[in-house]
Amino acid sequence: MKKKFSFLLLLGVVLVSLTTACSKNNSKQKTNTEPSASSLINANFKTSFANGHFTQSLNSDEMNQKSKSEGLFKDKGDITNLTYTLTQKKKSQTEQMWLTKKDMYLLLEQNKGHWIKNSINADTFDPDQVKERFDPATFKSINKALANKATVQRKNGNYVVSFDGTDTKLWNAVNPLVIDAMNTPGSQNMQVARLVKSAQLQNLNITYLIDPTTKKVESMTFKAQYTAGGKYNFTWNLTYDQLGQHNDLAVPDNIQKDAISAEDIKKAQEEQQNQQ
């Protein structure tokens, strides 16, 4: 009887040991082994964002207005190519520009195909309003807030660092990008800034795709739905991609050669007025 009892006791110990081992193995299998969002975002962000392609859109049905931007950038926006279209009540206007450290080349519809060359700081044009969205420093607070809220997954060979939902700190960090989207290129409107800062966020989605080997950011997407002024609903989309693929970006030679100087146009207009 004692032998039988000892056998049953031994069997119980073995079963408990096996159950404990299986439990530990299952626990190990469920452990998330992916790198942290912070380590992935910050590993090579500045290098990744040296140059690239971007698209942006902003729509409001209540205002019957939408805008679209697309272009290329390099060296914190010191070389920027931008095409901007604003549509109001089904009427659209498009402008194209090239920016460098010193000059701006502008092609408007009324220019009839002629590029106009002007100083980057001419008139009321604010180059920083365009360039800041291409400066890695602009994303410092965004990346910090995103790292605290994002999830990390492996998908199609890349790390996907993403957030989807509402978060005040992250939305506030993204505000400067939204404000730039609501302004026309080169303009700063404090009323627009106040409108965005007091807006009610409906949803914010941010996704970074990161190469698992180089840890370089391959693309970044921002999507937001928000209500401003209590009654105007907006949908904002911004994408950076082709990162690191436009190192040779430069103003085309024919544009530099054929552009008409704004100073020459101004002098000609003054001479014409003096002759009248």
Buried (B, 14 or more C-beta within 10 A) or exposed (E): EEEEEEEEEEEEEEEEEEEEEEEEEEEEEEEEEBBEBBEBBBBBBEBBBBBBBBBBBBBBEEBEBBBBBBBBBBBBBBBBBBBBBBBEEEEEEEBBBBBBEEBBBBBBEEEEEEBBBBEBEBEEBBBEBBBBBBBBEBBEBBBBBBBEBBEBEEEEEBBBBBBEEBBEEBBBBBBBBBBBBBBBBBEEEEEBBEBBEEBEBEEBBBBBBBBEEEBBBBBBBBBBBBBBEEEBBBBBBBBBBBBBEBEEBEBEEEBBEEBBEBEEBEEEEEEEEEEE
